[in-house]
Amino acid sequence: MKQLLRIAPFILAAVAIVTVWWSVILVFKPHVSLLPPPPQVAAEFWELMVTGELFTHIGASLGRVISAWALAALVAVPLGVAMGRLPIVEHLLDPLVELIRPISPLAWIPLAILWFGIGEAGKVFVVFIGAFFPALISTVAGVKRIDPVLVHAGQVLGCNSRSALFRKVVLPAAMPNIITGLRISFGTGWAAIIAAELVAARSGLGYLISNGMEILRADQVIVGMIVIGILGVLFDLLFRFIQRRISWGAF
């Protein structure tokens, strides 16, 4: 029953989208090249699944996003901890971060092509830019919000070294913010890879959408959009599940 209640909002959302979709088709009667009916999209979805083409594109996009996101996390989390714990590091790096952070990952695509070509490195770079800053900012905020009483209590209870204090107090206390930042960064990275694949790729969900646009196959475009949305929801649910399991007792 609880599982049904959890998925009910998603089912209602899907029903609402299909209802509006059919309503637009019945009222405005657009050409199928502009807005195909749901059965045609479902047939295209099934065909792409049966041929395995859809899974190839999904695997290509996920591989790029996960590798770039993991790299961003490996850099952003330690750097964020350092900025949150050491004022001198924050004073040195914060102006640079605030200068680069507002620049959209899409703006980096031309430079990525110039620097890395149209291979995988350029796409990973664009996703890295999109995923890095949310993880960094959330980590800094999480570390700076730690109650000083907790730090003092840890020192009183035997965390005499900085490493022990970090492992047993700082990291567990900041972990919910860190997980939230990683969750947000994965979403921004997921959006960035789709944009990067629209420009220069021969595989991936972004390429699937771009190719559908070029050959006037709106059903293929919509299939790509649906898959992007479903995968985004699934990964967000995964991060929420992990965040609910975060506790002091886990460290």
TATA-V578357 format. One record per residue. N is the residue number from 1. PHI is phi in whole degrees, -180 to 180 (NA if undefined). OMEGA is omega in degrees with one decimal (* if undefined). BURIAL is # if it has 16 or more other ideal C-beta (glycine too) atoms within 10 Angstrom, else .. Layout:
BEGIN
n: {N N}
phi: {PHI PHI}
omega: {OMEGA OMEGA}
burial: {BURIAL BURIAL}
END
This chain:
BEGIN
n: {1 2 3 4 5 6 7 8 9 10 11 12 13 14 15 16 17 18 19 20 21 22 23 24 25 26 27 28 29 30 31 32 33 34 35 36 37 38 39 40 41 42 43 44 45 46 47 48 49 50 51 52 53 54 55 56 57 58 59 60 61 62 63 64 65 66 67 68 69 70 71 72 73 74 75 76 77 78 79 80 81 82 83 84 85 86 87 88 89 90 91 92 93 94 95 96 97 98 99 100 101 102 103 104 105 106 107 108 109 110 111 112 113 114 115 116 117 118 119 120 121 122 123 124 125 126 127 128 129 130 131 132 133 134 135 136 137 138 139 140 141 142 143 144 145 146 147 148 149 150 151 152 153 154 155 156 157 158 159 160 161 162 163 164 165 166 167 168 169 170 171 172 173 174 175 176 177 178 179 180 181 182 183 184 185 186 187 188 189 190 191 192 193 194 195 196 197 198 199 200 201 202 203 204 205 206 207 208 209 210 211 212 213 214 215 216 217 218 219 220 221 222 223 224 225 226 227 228 229 230 231 232 233 234 235 236 237 238 239 240 241 242 243 244 245 246 247 248 249 250 251}
phi: {NA -63 -64 -65 -65 -70 -90 -57 -60 -69 -65 -63 -63 -64 -63 -63 -63 -65 -63 -65 -57 -63 -62 -62 -65 -70 -82 -97 51 -72 -66 -63 -72 -98 -148 -74 -71 -53 -60 -66 -66 -63 -65 -66 -59 -66 -64 -66 -70 -64 -75 85 -64 -63 -68 -63 -68 -62 -62 -64 -67 -64 -60 -67 -68 -65 -66 -68 -65 -63 -64 -63 -66 -63 -89 -71 -67 -60 -67 -66 -63 -63 -68 -76 -96 -118 -57 -65 -66 -64 -63 -77 -98 -59 -61 -66 -63 -69 -76 -89 -56 -70 -73 -63 -57 -64 -69 -85 -61 -58 -66 -61 -68 -66 -79 -116 78 -102 -81 -70 -60 -64 -69 -63 -62 -62 -67 -58 -61 -68 -89 -67 -70 -60 -66 -65 -63 -66 -66 -60 -63 -64 -70 -73 -89 -64 -65 -57 -63 -65 -63 -63 -63 -63 -66 -65 -87 118 -84 -81 -92 -65 -67 -66 -64 -66 -70 -100 -124 -64 -64 -61 -69 -89 -59 -58 -66 -63 -63 -61 -62 -67 -64 -66 -66 -66 -64 -69 -66 -64 -67 -67 -69 -63 -65 -64 -73 -66 -90 -147 -164 -124 -159 109 -67 -62 -65 -59 -67 -62 -65 -63 -67 -68 -100 59 -111 -63 -64 -68 -61 -67 -59 -59 -64 -63 -64 -59 -64 -64 -64 -61 -65 -64 -68 -66 -63 -63 -65 -65 -62 -63 -65 -67 -88 -69 -155 -60 -70 -83 -121}
omega: {179.0 179.0 178.9 179.1 -179.7 -177.4 -178.4 179.1 179.3 177.9 178.7 178.5 179.1 178.2 179.7 -179.9 -179.7 178.8 178.0 179.3 179.5 -179.1 178.9 -179.4 -177.6 -176.6 -172.8 178.3 179.0 176.5 -176.3 177.6 178.3 179.4 -179.8 177.3 -179.8 179.2 179.0 177.7 178.2 178.4 177.8 177.0 -179.4 -179.8 179.0 177.2 -176.8 179.7 -178.9 -178.1 -178.3 -179.1 175.9 179.7 178.2 -179.9 179.4 -179.2 -179.2 179.3 179.7 -176.9 -176.0 179.9 179.7 179.4 178.3 177.7 178.1 179.6 -179.7 179.1 -171.0 -175.4 176.8 179.4 178.0 176.5 179.4 179.2 -179.7 -176.6 -175.1 -178.1 -178.2 177.2 179.0 -179.7 -179.3 -171.2 -174.7 178.4 179.0 179.6 -177.6 177.5 -175.1 -172.8 -178.1 -178.5 -178.5 174.7 179.4 180.0 -179.8 -175.5 178.0 178.3 179.2 178.0 179.2 -175.9 -171.0 -175.9 -177.3 179.1 -175.5 -174.8 -179.6 179.9 177.8 179.1 -179.8 178.8 177.9 179.0 -179.2 -175.5 -171.4 -169.7 175.5 178.6 -179.4 -176.3 179.7 178.1 177.9 -179.7 -179.6 -179.4 -177.5 -179.2 -179.9 179.6 178.5 178.1 178.8 178.8 179.5 179.0 178.0 178.0 179.5 -176.0 170.0 177.8 -173.8 -180.0 179.6 -179.6 178.4 178.8 178.8 -175.4 -172.3 -176.7 -172.1 -176.4 178.1 -178.2 -178.7 -172.6 177.8 176.7 179.5 179.6 177.4 178.0 178.9 176.7 179.3 -177.9 177.2 178.2 178.6 175.9 178.8 177.2 -177.6 -177.5 177.6 178.7 179.7 -179.7 175.9 -174.7 -173.2 178.6 173.7 175.6 -179.3 -177.8 175.7 177.3 178.6 179.0 -179.3 180.0 177.6 178.5 -176.9 -178.5 177.2 176.1 -179.0 178.6 177.6 177.4 -177.9 176.5 177.6 179.4 -179.6 -179.8 177.6 -179.8 -178.7 179.5 177.6 178.3 -178.2 178.8 177.3 176.7 177.9 179.1 177.5 177.8 178.9 -177.8 178.4 -178.1 179.5 179.0 176.4 -176.5 -177.6 -175.2 *}
burial: {. . . . . . . . . . . . . . . . . . . . # . . . . . . . . . . . . . # # . . . . # . . # # . . # . . . . . # . . # # . # # # # # # # . # # . # # # . . # # . # # # # # # # . . . . # . . # . . . # . . . . . . . # # . # # . . # # . . # . . . . . # # # # # # # # # # # # # # # # # # # # # # . . # . . . . . . . # . . . . # . . . . . # # . # # # # # # # # . # # # # # # # # # # # # # # # # # # # # # # # # # . # # # # # # # # # # . . . . # # # # # # # # # . # # . . # . . . # . . . # . . . # . . . . . . . .}
END
